[in-house]
Amino acid sequence: VVNRIKNSDDFGLTIKKGKTANSKCFTVHFVKNNLSYTRVGISASTKLGNAVIRSRVKRQMREMCDSLIDYNNNSLDIVIVIRSPFLENSFSDNKSLLSDLLNVQVGINK
């Protein structure tokens, strides 16, 4: 819970001030923070589906982030915006897309 962005001001600041990396399923905004750890925020629009679907997708994203990101190695704020093609892919496909995006564009990996 420490590694989550929950405050909407932090979401807005990360999206406005940060750099952006895109793939067909995700948009990742990231910016350096003044903390000794990385925080991740997940945004799932109502365009994805109803509350049940959005909650399931966010749980999957948290699981992917926990396995891909070393929270204590970097000091970044990361906001991941999920796009609708996410729903068409399997969990492992989405995880590899996110891994590629984080490794190549953001420069973090576990």
C-alpha positions as CSV (number, residue, x, y, z in Angstrom):
1,V,0.0,0.0,0.0
2,V,3.0,2.3,0.6
3,N,3.9,1.9,-3.1
4,R,0.6,3.2,-4.5
5,I,-0.3,6.6,-5.7
6,K,-3.7,7.4,-4.4
7,N,-3.9,11.1,-4.2
8,S,-5.4,12.7,-7.4
9,D,-2.9,15.6,-7.1
10,D,-0.1,13.1,-7.4
11,F,-1.8,11.5,-10.4
12,G,-2.2,14.8,-12.1
13,L,1.3,16.0,-11.4
14,T,2.8,12.8,-12.8
15,I,0.7,13.0,-15.9
16,K,1.4,16.7,-16.5
17,K,5.1,16.9,-15.6
18,G,6.3,13.4,-16.5
19,K,7.5,11.7,-19.6
20,T,5.2,9.4,-21.5
21,A,5.7,5.9,-23.1
22,N,3.0,4.3,-25.2
23,S,2.0,0.8,-26.4
24,K,-1.2,-0.4,-27.8
25,C,-2.5,-1.5,-24.3
26,F,-0.9,1.0,-22.0
27,T,0.2,4.6,-21.6
28,V,2.8,5.0,-18.9
29,H,3.6,8.4,-17.4
30,F,6.7,8.6,-15.1
31,V,8.5,11.3,-13.2
32,K,11.2,11.3,-10.5
33,N,10.0,11.7,-7.0
34,N,11.7,12.9,-3.8
35,L,11.1,9.6,-2.0
36,S,13.4,6.6,-1.6
37,Y,11.0,4.2,-3.4
38,T,8.8,3.9,-6.5
39,R,5.1,4.5,-6.4
40,V,2.6,3.2,-9.0
41,G,-0.8,4.5,-9.8
42,I,-3.3,2.6,-12.1
43,S,-6.0,4.4,-14.1
44,A,-8.8,2.4,-15.7
45,S,-11.4,4.5,-17.5
46,T,-15.1,3.6,-17.6
47,K,-14.5,3.0,-21.3
48,L,-13.0,-0.4,-20.3
49,G,-16.2,-1.6,-18.8
50,N,-18.2,-1.7,-15.6
51,A,-16.8,-1.6,-12.1
52,V,-16.3,-5.3,-11.8
53,I,-14.2,-5.4,-15.0
54,R,-12.2,-2.3,-14.0
55,S,-11.4,-3.8,-10.6
56,R,-10.3,-7.1,-12.1
57,V,-8.1,-5.3,-14.6
58,K,-6.5,-3.2,-11.8
59,R,-5.9,-6.3,-9.7
60,Q,-4.1,-7.9,-12.7
61,M,-2.1,-4.7,-13.2
62,R,-1.0,-4.6,-9.5
63,E,0.1,-8.2,-9.8
64,M,2.1,-7.4,-13.0
65,C,3.7,-4.4,-11.4
66,D,4.7,-6.3,-8.2
67,S,6.5,-8.9,-10.3
68,L,8.1,-6.5,-12.7
69,I,9.1,-3.4,-10.6
70,D,11.7,-3.3,-7.9
71,Y,10.1,-0.6,-5.7
72,N,13.2,0.1,-3.6
73,N,15.6,0.4,-6.5
74,N,14.3,3.6,-8.1
75,S,12.6,6.7,-7.0
76,L,9.8,7.3,-9.5
77,D,6.1,8.0,-9.6
78,I,4.5,5.9,-12.4
79,V,1.0,6.2,-13.6
80,I,-0.3,3.4,-15.9
81,V,-3.3,4.2,-18.0
82,I,-5.0,1.0,-19.3
83,R,-6.4,1.1,-22.8
84,S,-9.2,-1.1,-24.1
85,P,-7.0,-3.5,-26.2
86,F,-5.8,-4.8,-22.8
87,L,-9.0,-6.8,-22.5
88,E,-8.4,-8.7,-25.8
89,N,-5.0,-10.1,-24.7
90,S,-4.1,-12.8,-22.2
91,F,-2.5,-12.0,-18.8
92,S,1.0,-13.2,-20.0
93,D,0.8,-11.2,-23.2
94,N,-0.1,-8.0,-21.3
95,K,2.6,-8.7,-18.8
96,S,5.3,-9.0,-21.5
97,L,4.0,-5.8,-23.2
98,L,4.3,-4.0,-19.9
99,S,7.7,-5.5,-19.2
100,D,9.0,-4.3,-22.6
101,L,7.6,-0.8,-22.1
102,L,9.1,-0.5,-18.6
103,N,12.5,-1.9,-19.6
104,V,12.9,0.0,-22.9
105,Q,11.1,3.3,-22.3
106,V,11.2,3.9,-18.6
107,G,14.5,2.0,-17.9
108,I,13.4,0.0,-14.9
109,N,13.3,-3.7,-14.3
110,K,13.5,-6.1,-11.5
